[in-house]
Amino acid sequence: MTDAATYAITAQPIAKALTAGQNRPERLPGLLSVLGQLPKELTDEAKSVVYLQPKIRLVDVMTATFAEASAAPNGGVVGAVWAEKWRQRVYFLSDSTMSALFVEVACGGETPPPPRPSGRPVSRTESNIIGVLYKRLARALTNAFSILVDVTFEVVAVAEKLEAEHLIRPASPVITARLSVEWLGEVGTIAVIIPLAAIDPIRATLAQAPASEAVSIEPEVQTDWSRQLSEEIARAFVGVEAVLEERPIALSEVSRFAVGQMINLECTSVSTVRLDAEHRPVFWCELGKSGGSLLLRIERPYDADDEPYELI
């Protein structure tokens, strides 16, 4: 019997299983807590891979069949991930935008990638680069699950289409968490697909959420007054100053200052510059030059402990 025939025969029982109360994501608050940690964990993992940091959020968590959840558009990349303790596979799936974005930023690009030509398959090199992201996502998922259970995830295969031995049956029920990832002003999506069979042994644990963990899927609904307050704060003007150089100078030299006099600075295009807002240090920046103008690129938050070493 073919997989297609099997899926057709079992579609109705599977549909009932997916809508059963125990399989609804809201009935598994522990799992929602785990998945709610993924954006932070993946952001932390991405810091050691690429210079440009992404904006990541959890979009939704839903139940489906594996066939529905793993349908990848042209240019998407799927990864098979082995959970040894569960003796089960979970799956990562990036859409074409996500795949192209990560390849671009991983190779040092700072502009959005051009559209993928229609019908062009994902190359082995591109799959390998996406595999780096998936390894970090596997570590992020391991760290997220550690708040409840001890399980380790390891990427075993990455490709545009996985071989049959790396896949489960199309009709198998799964829970899918979708992450939106923004890089270079464009947004791609990564799906984390977890078979229900994998979580059955720990269902009782996942049915109880850690009291200290908060889950955020959709943005909080703001009241009119809080929205207005946020907008007014966002429109407030704050003075910003870039401290290029500070050095002691004799009062006698100050007394000789005259209009038109040139004062030499020792800072260079690779100097570290302190950025102040309303006379309060907020960031360390790199000084550069573009088109005859000076510019700053923010490197890291200001730390007073760096002052003796960093200040020019």
C-alpha positions, 0 to 999 in steps of 0.5 A: 500500500502506498503512502498516499493510500495510507494517508487517505485511509487514515485521514479521518481518524488522524483528524479526530486525534489532532482535535482531541483535547489532550493534543491541543497545544493549550492543554500542554502548557509545559510544551508552550513554555519550552517553545516560548524560550526558543526565540531567546535561546536561538538569538543567543546561539546566533550571536556566535555564528553571524555578525548581524543579529536577528529578530526572532519571535514565536508566531504560533503552535498548532497540530497537523499531520506530518505531510501538512507540516513538512510541505516545503516550497521551492528553496526551503530546506528541511533537517532531520534531528535525532532525540536519542532519549526519545528514540524519535526524530523531530524536524526543522523546516525553513522557507525559501526566504529564511534559507536565502537570508541565512546564507546571505548573512552567514557569508557576510552579506549586508543587503537582502539576497536577490530572489531565487530563480524559479525552479533552481534547487538548493545547492549542497553548499547552501544546505551545509550553511543552513545546517550550521543554523540548524545545529544552533537551533538544535542546541537552542531546543535542547536548552529550552527543554532543559527547564522541564526534561533532559533531552539532547537534539542532534542534526543528522541530515539537511537537504531540500528533500530528505531521503525516506529513511529520515522521514516518518509516515505522512499521516503521523500527527505532529505539533508544529511551532513556527518562528519568524526570523528577521534579517536585513529587513526581510522576514523568513520562517522556521518551523520546528516539527515535533511528532506527538509520539515523541512527547507521549512519554512526557505528556504528564510533565508537559501538561504542567507549566513551570510557574516562573516561565512566561509564554509569548506567542501573540503581541499583548493587546494594548489599551488605548491609553497605554498605546498613546503613552508608548507612541508619545514616548517614542516621539520624544527627542533625546540629545545624543553625543559622540565622545571622540576623544577625552584628554587632560589639557593644561589651563594655560593652553586653554587660555591661548585658544583663539578663533580659527585655531586647529586642535588635533585629535589622535582618534582614527577610523578604527577608534572606539567611540562612546555614545552618550544620550542626555549626558549618560553613556549608552553604547561603545561604537566603531568610528568610520567614514563614508562619502566624506562623512563620519559615521558610527556603528554600535558595537556593544552596550556601555560598561563602566568597567571598560572605561579605563581601557576603552576610552581614548 
